[in-house]
Amino acid sequence: MASRDILLYRNHEAALRRKGRPVRKLNRSIKRLVEDLKNTLMAHPEGVGLAAPQVNAHHRVVVVRLGAGSDGSSEPDPCIALINPEIIEARDERRDFDGCLSFPGLYGQTTRPHFLRVTVMDERGMCFDRVFEGFDAVVVHHEIDHLDGVLFIDRVESLEDLYRVCIGENGQQVRVPVSAILHPGRGVWINSVSRTRISRFAAKGGINGLKSCPNDMIVLQKGLNPHSLLVMGDKPPGDYQSDGSSE
C-alpha cells in the first residue's frame, strides 16, 4: 500500500470540486484506496481527516482520526474508514477550528454541527448508523463536505475568520488574520527567506515583529467566496496584482 499525493487547491481546484461517486461494491480497488488514504493521512500527522477526492479518487470514501479535539492537545485515535457516509441528523451548530490538508498553512473558524448521526459502511462492508459528537462531528462533517465538492473556505463567513500561523519575535507561533496581512485585490509572495519583504508588507497591515510565514502567497479579491480566495505558489517573489481571474 502507498501514500498518495494530496491535491492542493492552488493547483487542483477543479478536481477538488468534483463530487464523489457512491461505492457500489467493496472490491479490491476500493480496499486499496482505503489503505492508501490511511497511509497518506498517517504521513501527515497535522491532519485528522482525508477524503478520496483529495487524492484525485472520486469515490465517497473518507478516513478520519477521532478524539483529537479542536486544540490538538489529545493524541487522535487510529484511522477509520467511512464509506458512503450520509448525514441523517445534524444539530448543535457552533463555531470551531477548521483547516484542510489541501490548504497547507491556512486555518479558520467555521460553523458546523457538533452532533451528527450518519449512516455509513465500514471497510468490512457492514452498514450501520453512528453518532459523532463534539469536534469528532466537525471532522466528519468536513470530510463529507469534500465528497460533495464543498471546501472549508466556502463556509468561512468573514476574512477575520481566516488566519495563518506565523512566528513572532519571541519565537512562538502567532495567529495572524489574513485580513491583517493583505488588502482586497492585492497579495504578496510570503517566503520564509524573504523576511524584509514580509516585514514591510506586514507593517502595512499594522503587524510588527513578523519574521516568517509558510511558503505561499495569498491573494484576496473583493468579497469572499470560493473563487475569491486563491492560495498561490510556484511564483517568483514579488507583489501580485489580482486581475480577478483564478488559476
N, C-alpha and C positions, 0 to 999 in steps of 0.2 A: 504494500500500500504506500501511497505517496502523499506528500504535502504539495498542494497546488498554489499557483499564484493567485492572489486576491486582486480583483479588479478595482482600480481606483477611479473615482468619479471624474477626475480631471481628464482622464483618457478614455473612459468607457461608460459614459452616461447612458447611451442607447441600450447597451447590454444590461445595465443595472435597472433600467426602466421596463424591461420585458417581464411579463407575468410568467410565473412558473406553471407548468402543466401538472395535473394530478398524476400520481403514481398509480398505474393500473395493476401492476404486478410487481411483487418484491423479487425481482430477478437478480442475476449476478451483477449486472451493470449498476443497479440501484444500491446493492450491498457494497460494491466497490466505492460508489460515490459517498455513502455514509462513512466509510472508513477514511476516505480521503478528507472529508470535511472535518472529522475528528482530529486527524493528524495535522491538518492545516491550522485549526483553532489552537491546538496544544502548542504549535510552533509560534503562536502569538499570545503570550501569557497576559498581555494587556487587554485581551478581548474575552468576552464571556458568551458570545454567540456568533454564529456564522450561518448564512443561508446559501443554498445551492446557486442562485443567480450571481452571488459574489465571486464564484469561481467559474462563471460562464457555463453553468449546467442548469438548464431551465426546467427543473422539476420542483415540486412542492415538498422540499426536504430541508430541514434546518437541524443544526446541533446547538445545544446550549449547555452552559455550566451554571447550575443553580447555586444559591446560597452565598453569592458574593457580597451582596449589599452595595448600595449606591456609593458608599465611601471607600470601597475597595479594601476594607480592613479585615475581611474574612477570606480565608482560602476557599475558592469555589469548589464545588463537587466535580467529579469526573464528568466527561461529556456524555450526554444522552441525545438520541436522535428523535425528532418528531417528524413523522411522515404524514402528509396530507392534513396538517392541523387546520381545524376550523373552529372559530370562536362561536360559542353558543350563548354565552353570557359574559358581559363586561360591565363593571361598575367601579365605583370609588376612584374617579379620575382625580389625579393630583399631579402637580409639577414635580419633576425629578431629573436627575442626571441623565444625559444621553450622549452617545458617541458612536462611532462606527469605524470598523477597520478599513472601509473604503474611503474614509476621510481622515487619514492619519494626522494627528495633532490638532484636530478641530473638535470642540466639545460644545455642549449646550444644555439648556433646560427646556424640556418639552412636557406637555400634559398627556399622560397616558393612564389607562385603567390600572389600578393596583389590585384588582380581583378579576381573574379570568377563569371561565370554565371552557375547556377546549376538548373537542373530540379529535382523536389522534390515533395513528398506527405506529407501533414501535418497530424496531428493527427485526423482530421475530415474526412480524405480520399480524400481531394481535391488536385489535381495535378496542378502544376504551375511552371513557371520559376522565379528564384530570383537571384539578383545580390548582391554579397558581396564584399566590398572594404576594403582596409587597413588591420588592424590587424584582423578584422572580417573574411576576406578571409583566413588569415593564420590559424585561429582557425578551420574554416570549412574544409579547405584542410587537416589539421592534423587529424581531426576526420574521414574524408573519407578514408584517408590512413589506419586507423585501420580496416576498413571494407574489405580491401584487404590484410591484414596481414603485412602491412608496418608500422614500428615503427620509432619514430623520430631519433633514433640513426643511422638508415640506411641513413639518409640524412645529417649526420654530416660529414664534409669533412676533419677535422683535429682534433687532440687531443686538440689543443689550443682552439677549439670551444666548448669544454665541461668544465663545472665547477661545483663546489659545493659552497654552501653558508655557510660560517663558521663565527665564532665570533672572532673578533680581540681583542687586548689588551684594546682598548678603549670601548669595549662592543658593537660596531657597527658591522653590517653584512658586510662581505667582500667576494667578489667573488674570489675563488681560483681555477685556472685552474687545471683540473685533471692531466695534463702533469707535473705540478709543484709538485704534491703530490706523484705521483707514477712513476715508471720506467717500460718500457715494460717487461712483464714476471713476475713481482713481485707485490705483493699487501700487504696491511696491514688491519687488522680489525680496523676501526675507531669508537671509542666509546666515548661518552661524558664524561664517568667517568675515562677513562684511559688517562689522559692528558699528563702524562710523555711519554707514547708511541707515542702519536700524535705529541708532540713537537719534539721528537727525529727523527721521520721519516720525519716530515715536514722540519726539518733543513737540511736533506739530499737533499731536493729539493730546498733549498735556501729560505724557508719561515720562518720568525721569528715572534714570538708573537702569534702563532696559539694556541688557547685554547680549542676549541671544534668543533666537526663536527657531522653530523647526524649519527645515529646508524646503520651504514652499512659498508661493505667493498667493495672496488672496485678492480678488477683485470683487468689489461690491458695486453693483449698478444701483440705479434708483429703485427703492422699494425692496421687498424681499419675497421671492417666490422661487420655485425650483430652478428657474432659468436665470435668476439674477445673482445667484451665488456661484462663483467659479473658483474652485481651488486649483490653481495652476502649478505647473512645474516644467522642468526641462527648458527653461529660457535663460538667457544670459542675465546677469544682474542689471538692474536699471528700472526706472519708473515706467509704468504702463498706463496708458490712457485707454479706457474702455471705449469701444465703438458700438456697444450694445449687442454684439454677437457673442455666441458661445462656441466653444471648441469641443 
